Amino acid sequence: MTMTLALTGQGLFVLFMESTFQANLLITGQRPGAILNRQHVYQALKNVGTFVKGHFIFKSGMHSSLYVNKDAIYPHVHLVSSFCQQMAFVAQERHLNKVGAVVGGALGGIVLSQRVTDHILHLSNTYWCAAIFADKMGQGKFEIRRGQEKFVKDRDVLVVEDILTTGDSAKGVVAAVRMAGGNPIAVAAICNRGGVTANNLQVPVLFSLLDLDLSKFTFRAKSNLSGCPMCMKRVPIDTQLGHGREFLKK
């Protein structure tokens, strides 16, 4: 059985195969790419199990009944490619057509930087662009190493991220780009679930394929369990997703 989501606008269609949830981007018309409808981006993420219900602990210590699991996205290669194509398309539409490098933070950002760069090259067909990743160095810090610094130095850089929650990881990658001598001109994300702004990330431009306000699902628990409805109902804390395991060790 196949479920088809038709995205009206510029002749773009995303097909979801129920058995594998693979998404194939079929483009018609005179120009490649299209403006994705945010509702369909949400539906695509939902279909592959990105949104998980339960009792989760965020890095901030906040409790939530809904978790955005970015790891659920990556097994679906065609869907990832579709999202990356859209990032490249929006970058071009916003006249960010002089991007000399696309940088993502390890691990997921490695995939995104490769795919977005590939689509940028196909869309522009006029210039060279490098796909670079930044290594995690601990305590929210990133560094561009292994000789890749030379592909960032003196270039305009697009930083790519999957899910923005606090924005700390993206901000760390932005700092790494500057440390390597690059000029971070924008951050692109699949989903901004934390209300992160360009100012938070210290870049001129921030755009995401989907913006979510999850404040109604997020709570601050008190020592007497009040403030968090899941705690009051004794709903077990998830130790596989989020920071539940660390929380329970305290």
Secondary structure, DSSP 8 states (H G I E B T S, - for coil): -EEEEEETTTTEEEEEETTT--EEEEE-SSSS-----HHHHHHHHHHTT-EEEEEEE-TTS-EEEEEE-GGGTTT-HHHHHHHHHHHHHHHHHTT-TTEEEEEEETTHHHHHHHHHHHHHHHHH-SS--EEEEEEEEETTEEE--TTGGGGTTTSEEEEEEEEESSSHHHHHHHHHHHHTT-EEEEEEEEEE-S---HHHHT-SEEEEEEE---GGGEE---TTSTT-HHHHTT----SSSTTHHHHHH-
